[in-house]
Amino acid sequence: MVTSLTVSPVTPDIIYSAQVQFNVDNYNSRKNLGYATFIRSPTFIVGGYEWTLHYFPDGISEETEGHVSVALELMSENECAWTLIGLTFAGEADRSAWAGWKTAAQFDNVNRFLFHWPEVRSENLEQRGLVRNDCLEIQCHISVLRPNQLLKAGLLPEIEVPTSDLGANIGKLLGDQVTADVTFKVEKETFRAHRILLAAQSSVFDRQLFGQMKEKDMGCIEVHDMQPAVFRALLHFIYTDSMLDMSGMDVHDQIELIRHLLVAADRYCVERLKNICEGILCKCLDMESLLITFALADQHQCSKLLVACMEFLKHSVKGDIIASQWYKVLKDNHPDVAEEICKALKESHKIN
């Protein structure tokens, strides 16, 4: 019978852990009952599941006849439980000779039993002094686990998920002449693209291709005031979420392309591309092109780039910025920007 059942407190990973003691009384009279004959323990509950222990004094099959076997059975129907199980005999004097048995197992409607010790003969139990007062005491430790704890313990295989290749697969559509359904003409070059993809990435393309701004002639849409190289870089980003490789270009040409690409990104409301271009230009400021960058930031509402230009100017112009020739040129060409710089300088003086 089950003489004791202790349930430990709930932990984040182990649902319940219990130590079950199963005493087989009248041990000698139960020997030689024949294989597949067992003694069942009363039902006990661990982790919200009902269990029983089965003691086979003469083995579970003809092949194991004469060997002691113990089985744990999940009694709860239509349930699935992951468990860590440890079995041993109480009173084992020499643990090195018999260290017990531990394993992890999944119980469900198909696998309701787990058998152990098919090679322990009954006379060996008696020789070790494990039968006391005609009683064999079986101890079973059961922990019902959550799957993530089994994963941590290395008892479940961890599935390595490969890096997403969605972007690469969509990028393969770029330039696909078979599935493309819209053509753009930029100066003398034409570009084939997919309307649904452009619309998903740009609200402007969405209106142009599907909304009220929809072109009457969808066979070929002309793009004005944009260079082919810029439109190519725009399409590349829309399809791949990455910048076009510019490693083969001169640094000056790279910066020039980034400026035009920022304008295109603002024109088609591709905000991520616009932010990337803005970040690149922030790192490439110099006095020679600062006026152009100021104008670009002001015209396309690039607030971070505008602040970066102001900070660069404050640290680059010696003396009074307002009195400098550079500031006068800026004021003549971009009075709004010059006024913002003046306000920022006044605020800075107040703080200091």
N, C-alpha and C positions, 0 to 999 in steps of 0.2 A: 504494500500500500504506500501511498505518498504520505510521508510523515511530516514533511515540512515544505513550505513554499514561501520564499521571500522575494518580494519585488522591489528593486531599487528605484530611486526617484527618476523621473523623466529627465533626460539630458537633450541638448540640441540635436544630437545625431542618433543616439540609441533610444529607441522608443521605450523598451522595458528590458530589464535583465533579471532573470530569476534562477535560483539554485533549487533544484528539485531532488529530493532524496526518495528513492524507490526501494523498499525493503522486500526481498523475496523470502518469505517465511517458508518453513518446512522444505528447505532446499533439497535434502536427500530424497524425499518422497516424490519430488517433481522431476527427478532425473529419469532419462530413458523413456520419455513420453512419445518419442518419435519426432522426426523433423517436421517443421511447419506448424508445430503445436506451440502456442504461446500463452503467457499470462499477461493480461492487460492491467495497467494501472488505472486508477480513477482519473477522470478528465480534470485537467487543470488549465488555468488561463494565464497566458503570458503575452503582453503586448496587445491585448484585445482579441487574441486568437485562442481557440480551444485545442489542446494537445493531449495525447496519451503516450505512454511508454509501453512497448511490448517486449517481454522477456521470453526468448526462445531457448529453453534449456538444452535442446538437442539439435540446434541448427535450423536454418530457414529452408534448406533444400537437401536433396539426397547427397549432393556433392559436399555439403558442409555438415553432414550428420555427425554428431558427437562434439560439435563445437558450440560454444555459447555465443548467441547473437542478441543484440538489442536493437530495437527499431523505435524511431520517433515518428508519430503520425499526426498530421494536421487534421483535426476533426471538423473545423469550420468549413462549411461548403461554399463554393464559389468565391474563394479567397485566394490571395497570393501573398506569400510572406518570405522575405529574405532573412536568414538567420545565421548566427555564429553559434556553433554547438560544440560543447566539450563534454566528454564522458569518461568516467573513471570508476574504479571500485574503492569504496571506503576501506580503510585499514591496510592499504598497500604499504608494506614495510620497505621494500626495495623499489624506489621510483625509477631507478635506472633500468630495471628489468621490465617494467611496465609503466610507460609514461602517460598512458591514457590516449585519448583520440580527440582531435579537434579538426573542424572543417567549417566551411561556409556552404550553405545550401539554399536553394529556392524551392519552396513548397507551393504547389497549386493543385488543381483538380486532377492533373495528369500524374504529377510526382507528389504523392501524398505520404510516402514512406521514405525513410533514410535508414539503412541497415549498417551495423558496425560489428567489429570484432569477429569475423568469420573464422579466425584461425586460433582462437583461444579455447583449448579443451577444458572440460569441467575439472579433470584431475589436476590441471595446472593451477586452477583457482584454489583448490583445496590445499595443494602443496605449499602455496604461498601464504597460507593462513588467512585467506580472505573470507572464508566461510566461518562465521562465529555463531555458536549456539544455534546451528542449523539455519542460519540466516545469511543471505548474500545481500549486501547493501550497494546499490547502484546510485551514483551521483551524476546528475546531468545539469550542466550549466547552459542556459539558453538566453541568447540576446537577440531580440528582434530589431532589425536595423533599417534605417532609411538607405536608399541606394547610394547617396553621396558619401556615406560613411564607409560603405563597401569599396567605393572608388578610392577613397583616401587610404584604406588599408591594403590596396593593391589586389583585392579579391575579385574585382570586376575589371574587364578590359576597358581602358580609356581610349575612346575613339578620337583620333586626331582629325580634326576638320580642316581640309585644305583652305588656303586663302581664296577668297571670292574671286572668280574670274568673270564676273558680270560685266565689269567695265571693259575688259579686253574683248569679250564677245560682242558687246555693242559697238566697240570701236571697229570691229571687222566690217560693219555695215557702211562705214565711211567710204564713199567712192564706189559702192556696189551699184552697178548699172542695171542690174536685173530687178531689184526690189525697190529702188528709188522711184519716187512718184512726183517729184517737183524739181524744176531746174532754175537756177539763179544765174543771171548774166552780170558779171562784174567787169566793167570795161570790155575787153575783148575775150575774157575767159568765161567759161561756163562751169557750174558746179552742180552735180546731181546730189539730192538729199532726200530724206524721209520726212514728210510733213508731220506725222504723229510724234516723232522724236523731237523735232524742232519746237513744236507747240508745247511739249511737256517741259522743255528747258527754258522757254522764253515766252512771257506773256505777250510780247509784241509779235512774235512769230505766230502765236496762237490766234491773235486777232486778225493778222494778215492772211493766214491760211484757212481759218475756220470761222472767224467772227465777222463783225460788221465791216471790217477793213478788207475782207476777202477780195483778192484780186479777181477781176473778171476773166482774164486769160491766165489759167493756172499752168499753161504749157511752159512758159518761161517768164520769170519775174526779174526785172531789171533792178539792180542795186546801185544807187547813185552815191556819189561823194564817198567812195571807199575804194581802196586799192585791193586788187586780187589777193595779194599776200596776207592782208589783214583779214579778209573774209575767210581765207583758207585756215588761218590760225583760229578764228572764231568757231568755224565748223569743227575743227580738231578738238577744241575744248568741249564743245557741246556733246560730241560723241564719246570722248575719252575721259572727261573730267581732268585733263592734264594739259600743260602748256606744250606747244609745238617745240620740237627740238631746234634750238637756235645756236648750237655750238659751232656751226660752220660759218656764222655771221660775224662781222666786225662788231666790237662792243658798241660803237656809236650807232650802227644800224640796228642792233638789238634794242637799245633804248628807244630809238625812233619807232620801231615796230610796237614796243610796249605802249608807248603813248597813243598810237593810233588804235591799238587793241583796247585800251581803256575807253576810248571814245566809242568804239563799236559795242563794247560790253554795256556801256551806259545807254546807248541807242536802243539796244535790244533787251535791256533789263536782265542781263545775265550777271547778277550781283556778285556771285562768288568769283567770277573772272575779273570783274571790276576791282574787287578787294585785293586780289592777287597782284594785279597790275599796279595798284596804288601802293602796295607794300614794297614792290620792287623799286618803284620810282623814289620812294622815301630813302632807300639805301644808295641812291645814285645821284644825290644832289651835288651841284657845283655852281659856282658863281656865274659861269658862262651860260648855263641853261636855266638858271633859277627863274628868270622872268617868264620863260615859256612854261615852266612847271607851275608857277604861280597862276598863270592864266588858265592853264588846264584844270587845276584844282578848283579854281573859282567857278569856271564855266560848267563843270560837271559835278558840282557839289561833293567834292572829295575832302571832307572835313579833316581827316587824319593827315592827308598829304599837305593840306593848307597849313596846319599847325606845324608839321615838320619843316616846311619852307620858312615859316616865321622864326622857328628856333634856330635853324641853320643861318638865317640872316643875322640874328642877334649875336651869334657867336663868330660870325665871319667878318662883319663890318666893324672896323675900329673907329672909335669916337662916336659922335652923335649920328645915329642912323637917319633921323629925320632930315638932317642937314646934308646928307651924302648925295652925290650925283646919281647914284644908283636908285635911291628912293624917289628922286624927282622924276626919273624916267618911268618908274613904276606908277607914280601918281598920275602922270600924263596919259599912260596907256590903260591903267586899271585902277581908277580912283577908289572903287569899292574895296579892293584888296589893300590899297595903301591906307585907307581909313581903318580897316580892321587891324593892321599892324600898329598904327598909331594908338588905337585903343588898348591893344595888348601891352604895348610898352608902358602906357600910363598905369595900367593895372599892376604891371610888374614893379614899377617905381613905388606904388602905394604899399605893396607887400614888403618891399625892401626897406 
